[in-house]
Structures are given as structure tokens and as C-alpha cells.
Amino acid sequence: MTNNQNAILSVILTGATGMVGEGVLHECLQHPSVEKVLVLTRKPCGINHPKLKEIIHANFFDIQPLEEQLTGYNSCFFCLGVSSVGMDEEKYFQATYILTTHFAQTLAALNPGMTFCYVSGAGTDSTEKGKRMWARIKGKTENALVKLPFKKVYNFRPGIIEPTKGLKNTLSFYKYLGWLLPVIRLLLPRYISSLKQLGMAMINASSHGYEKNILEIPDIIKLAKS
């Protein structure tokens, strides 16, 4: 880790209308090291807070029209993503690799001192050669991001996520099977982290760094405590 323990963060965040993005935003708005958050979203996130500014933008493949509003930030928490269920490879590639890398390239040009945190997923394939389509494409996306001229890129690979109580975008799976989470945490602790831990880990990675650029679940839990 670096010695920059008290960095003040100005964050660009995507995916605020999804479970992960909403949870990470929740942690940002409560954290004293986060000075401001700019949410880029296709539809309103429904949250009002003094730290929060929101930009509604339909086309995430092209954020160049927003360039003047995207400068002056030192962190990006990219929590936007789609499920691969029911999608063919080309559509998933466009929605994952193309969208994410185009977005990141624009931010890297505008904010070269930025730390970019990408929410990927447990089982992502860094070799890009495995049998699982989503894992290959996520791996290709991670590999492309670390080559961009950011200050630092961190790829987060959460697995089962314990939701934050009270948030509105919790996936139905967790609402109906939440009683299983304590059992999973007891028997399979390496497969589960909380949404709070993920948010805290992203904040801590941006404020004082981490020794790895790929963070598996044990790394997320460790970094959340730092």
C-alpha cells in the first residue's frame, strides 16, 4: 500500500440503479473521505444527497458530449454490468467489453491521475480462453483496462454478495434466499462478501492502494478493513 492514507476522493460512479452500484454509492455518501460523487445513469437513481450530482445520459457507448462535466475527478467506480443469461456472445461483448473500455478510455484521457475500479466477478478468466463466454469477455475487459493510462486499475471479483439492508435494488434472489447467507458465510467464507465490504474496499483501494490489481473475495474482505 502507499502512504496516501488520507486522500480525498471525488468519484464518478456508474450502475447506481443496480444492486451493486446502489450499495457502493451508499457507502460513498457516508464515507468522510469521499468529497463528491457524480452518478452517470440512464435513469434517475432516486437519491438526494449534498455530495451527489447526477447526469442522465442514454448512450454509455459515447460519453464524449459530457467531457466538460467529467474532468476533475480522481476515482471511478464502474459498477455497470449486464447478465449474460440469454445473450449471445456478440451482444454480451458489446455490452461488456466495448462499452466499458470506451467509457474508460474517455476518462483516462480526461483524468490521467484517476484510479479506476471495475466490478467484474468471481470466476473471471484472465486467459480469455476458457469455455465460459462471460468469463472470457470479463477477462478480456480486465486485461484491457489495466493497459490504460490511469494512475491505477483495480478489478474486483465478488461472488455471492450479502446485500445492504434497506436498499431498494436488492436482487430478488437475495430477498427470498437471504436466510441462507449466514450458512454460506459459515461453511464457505471464501465465496461470500457483503455489499458494504465491496464498497469499502473500492473506497480504500482508491484512497491508499492495494498490492494486487485483481481482487478476489478474500482481498475484498481484507481491504475493506484497512
KATAQUI-V807218 format. One record per backbone hydrogen bond with DSSP energy under -0.5 kcal/mol. NH is the residue of the N-H (numbers start at 1). CO is the residue of the C=O. E is the energy in kcal/mol with one decimal. If there is no record, write none. Layout:
# KATAQUI-V807218
NH;CO;E + NH;CO;E
This chain:
# KATAQUI-V807218
2;208;-1.6 + 5;3;-2.3 + 7;4;-0.8 + 7;207;-0.5 + 9;7;-0.5 + 9;33;-3.5 + 11;36;-2.7 + 12;75;-2.3 + 13;38;-2.8 + 14;77;-1.9 + 15;40;-0.6 + 18;15;-2.0 + 21;15;-0.6 + 22;18;-2.5 + 23;19;-1.9 + 24;20;-2.6 + 25;21;-2.5 + 26;22;-2.2 + 27;23;-1.7 + 28;24;-2.2 + 29;25;-2.5 + 30;26;-0.9 + 31;27;-1.2 + 34;31;-1.3 + 35;9;-2.9 + 35;33;-0.8 + 36;9;-1.1 + 37;51;-2.5 + 38;11;-3.4 + 39;37;-0.6 + 39;53;-3.1 + 40;13;-2.3 + 40;38;-0.6 + 41;39;-0.6 + 41;55;-2.4 + 52;49;-1.4 + 53;37;-2.6 + 55;39;-2.9 + 57;41;-2.6 + 57;55;-0.6 + 60;58;-0.8 + 62;59;-1.2 + 66;63;-1.8 + 67;64;-1.8 + 69;66;-1.9 + 70;66;-0.7 + 70;67;-1.4 + 74;10;-1.4 + 75;10;-1.6 + 76;115;-2.4 + 77;12;-2.8 + 78;76;-0.7 + 78;117;-3.1 + 79;14;-1.0 + 79;77;-1.1 + 87;84;-2.1 + 92;88;-2.3 + 93;89;-2.6 + 94;90;-2.2 + 95;91;-2.4 + 96;92;-1.6 + 97;93;-0.9 + 98;93;-2.0 + 99;94;-1.8 + 100;96;-1.7 + 101;97;-2.6 + 102;98;-2.3 + 103;99;-2.2 + 104;100;-2.6 + 105;101;-2.6 + 106;102;-1.7 + 107;103;-1.8 + 108;104;-2.7 + 109;105;-1.7 + 110;106;-1.6 + 111;107;-3.0 + 114;111;-2.1 + 115;74;-2.2 + 116;152;-2.7 + 117;76;-3.3 + 117;115;-0.6 + 118;116;-0.6 + 118;154;-2.8 + 119;78;-2.2 + 120;118;-0.9 + 120;156;-3.4 + 122;158;-2.7 + 124;121;-1.6 + 125;135;-1.8 + 126;124;-0.8 + 128;125;-1.1 + 133;131;-0.6 + 136;132;-2.1 + 137;133;-2.1 + 138;134;-2.6 + 139;135;-2.2 + 140;136;-2.4 + 141;137;-2.2 + 142;138;-2.7 + 143;139;-2.5 + 144;140;-1.9 + 145;141;-2.3 + 146;142;-1.9 + 147;144;-0.9 + 148;145;-1.6 + 150;148;-2.0 + 151;114;-2.3 + 152;114;-1.1 + 154;116;-2.6 + 155;213;-3.6 + 156;118;-3.1 + 156;154;-0.7 + 157;215;-2.9 + 160;191;-2.3 + 162;160;-0.5 + 162;193;-2.5 + 163;161;-0.6 + 165;163;-0.5 + 167;164;-1.5 + 170;167;-0.6 + 174;171;-0.9 + 175;171;-1.5 + 176;172;-2.3 + 177;173;-1.9 + 178;174;-0.7 + 180;177;-2.1 + 181;178;-1.2 + 184;180;-2.4 + 185;181;-2.9 + 186;182;-1.7 + 187;183;-2.8 + 188;184;-3.2 + 191;188;-2.0 + 192;189;-0.8 + 193;160;-2.1 + 195;162;-3.0 + 198;194;-2.0 + 199;195;-2.4 + 200;196;-2.7 + 201;197;-2.5 + 202;198;-2.0 + 203;199;-2.1 + 204;200;-2.8 + 205;201;-2.4 + 206;202;-1.8 + 207;203;-2.0 + 208;204;-2.6 + 209;204;-0.6 + 209;205;-1.4 + 215;155;-3.1 + 215;213;-0.5 + 216;214;-0.7 + 219;216;-0.6 + 220;216;-2.3 + 221;217;-2.3 + 222;218;-2.2 + 223;219;-3.0 + 224;220;-1.9 + 225;221;-0.7 + 225;222;-0.9 + 226;223;-1.1
